[in-house]
Amino acid sequence: MNAYDIIRRPIITEQSMESVADKKYVFEVAMNATKTDIKAAVEKIFNVKVAKVNTLIVNGKVKRTGAYPAGKRADYKKAVVTLTADSKTIEFFEGMV
């Protein structure tokens, strides 16, 4: 897998944008990606230094599709990436705060 297969998309919410000031960025990642894979991918794509990676699996919500059977959104894995203090910021998130 290359770096772009591991990092799927940034997650842009109010809560994730508040943590940008602390150099914490949130991404949706591949389900089989490990913390070391995520760290290497973020460092390669954005040219930054990663201090810590926290991951969690978000369960998909059950949604109504009329009567039966009920539908379900897909599960996905989320990674919160913390950069080192001396690292530069990720420019992609700069205009969104």
C-alpha positions as CSV (number, residue, x, y, z in Angstrom):
1,M,0.0,0.0,0.0
2,N,1.2,3.5,-0.7
3,A,0.6,6.5,1.5
4,Y,-2.5,7.6,-0.3
5,D,-4.1,4.2,0.2
6,I,-3.6,4.5,4.0
7,I,-4.8,8.1,4.4
8,R,-8.3,8.2,2.9
9,R,-9.5,11.7,3.7
10,P,-9.3,14.4,6.4
11,I,-12.2,14.6,8.8
12,I,-13.3,18.2,9.0
13,T,-15.7,18.9,11.9
14,E,-16.0,21.6,14.6
15,Q,-14.4,19.4,17.1
16,S,-11.5,18.4,14.9
17,M,-10.8,22.0,13.9
18,E,-10.5,23.1,17.5
19,S,-7.6,20.7,18.0
20,V,-5.7,22.1,15.0
21,A,-4.2,24.8,17.3
22,D,-2.6,22.0,19.3
23,K,-1.2,20.5,16.1
24,K,-3.7,17.6,16.2
25,Y,-5.2,16.5,12.9
26,V,-7.9,13.9,12.2
27,F,-7.9,11.6,9.2
28,E,-10.0,8.7,8.0
29,V,-7.6,5.8,7.4
30,A,-7.7,2.3,6.0
31,M,-9.1,-0.3,8.4
32,N,-6.0,-2.5,8.2
33,A,-3.5,0.4,8.7
34,T,-1.3,0.3,11.8
35,K,-0.1,3.3,13.8
36,T,3.4,3.1,12.3
37,D,1.9,2.9,8.8
38,I,-0.2,6.0,9.5
39,K,2.8,7.9,10.9
40,A,4.9,7.1,7.9
41,A,2.1,8.1,5.5
42,V,1.4,11.4,7.1
43,E,5.2,12.2,7.2
44,K,5.6,11.4,3.6
45,I,2.5,13.2,2.2
46,F,2.7,16.4,4.3
47,N,6.5,16.6,5.1
48,V,6.0,16.9,8.8
49,K,7.2,15.2,12.0
50,V,4.6,13.1,13.8
51,A,4.9,12.7,17.6
52,K,1.9,10.5,18.3
53,V,-0.9,8.6,16.6
54,N,-4.2,7.6,18.3
55,T,-6.6,5.4,16.4
56,L,-10.2,4.4,16.9
57,I,-12.8,2.4,14.9
58,V,-16.1,4.3,14.4
59,N,-19.1,2.0,14.1
60,G,-21.5,2.9,11.3
61,K,-25.0,4.1,12.2
62,V,-28.1,2.0,11.5
63,K,-30.3,3.9,9.1
64,R,-33.9,3.3,8.0
65,T,-34.4,2.4,4.4
66,G,-38.2,2.3,4.5
67,A,-39.5,-0.8,6.1
68,Y,-37.2,-3.8,6.5
69,P,-34.3,-4.5,6.3
70,A,-32.7,-1.6,8.0
71,G,-29.5,-0.3,6.3
72,K,-26.2,0.4,8.0
73,R,-23.4,2.9,7.2
74,A,-20.0,1.4,6.8
75,D,-17.6,1.3,9.8
76,Y,-14.4,3.3,9.4
77,K,-11.1,3.8,11.2
78,K,-10.2,7.3,12.4
79,A,-6.7,8.5,13.3
80,V,-5.8,11.5,15.4
81,V,-2.2,12.6,14.5
82,T,-0.3,14.8,16.8
83,L,2.7,16.7,15.4
84,T,5.9,17.5,17.2
85,A,6.3,21.0,18.6
86,D,9.1,21.9,16.2
87,S,7.2,20.6,13.1
88,K,5.5,22.8,10.6
89,T,1.7,22.8,10.3
90,I,-0.3,21.1,7.6
91,E,-1.3,23.9,5.1
92,F,-4.4,22.0,4.0
93,F,-6.1,22.8,7.3
94,E,-5.0,26.4,7.6
95,G,-7.9,28.2,5.9
96,M,-10.6,26.2,7.6
97,V,-10.1,27.3,11.2
